[in-house]
């Protein structure tokens, strides 16, 4: 059996096992939940620092603290707020990306089945593109072949890849 047939069989096994796909999607959902919770905590921390700064400012305006005292309290809070605000877009982008890539097991199984059916009609270059997109590395050793997958692509990526391949 040649390497191409082994890869084709492995891809069928990998994508054809609903429980394996479902577990991957469950892990992705858990990751999304954790990232969304971290974003919520981060936003609450920003609000907390802003509230502290407003109270400090109010104390200064009411003459309860001196200008020097104001600076001692306000400056560190301002620096912390700037750090939090700088980190916020990255966290928001991570959550948004995870939401966009959220899949259903049915979509993944359907797209992989379609790809598997079309495999024999694909040209060599198209097969190479699919393999390069899905597999990070192949290790061949003492009678064994170990395939490390890059990731499970989104159904949108699978659709785009299939549309870019030869006639189907």
Secondary structure, DSSP 8 states (H G I E B T S, - for coil): --HHHHHHHHHHHHHH-HHHHHHHHHHHHHHHHHHHHHHHHHHHHHHHHHHHHHHHHHHHHTTSS-HHHHHHHHHHHHHHHHHHHHHHHHHHHHHHHHHHT---HHHHHHHHHHHHHHGGGS-HHHHHHHHHHHEEEEEEETTEEEEEE-----HHHHHHHHHHSS--
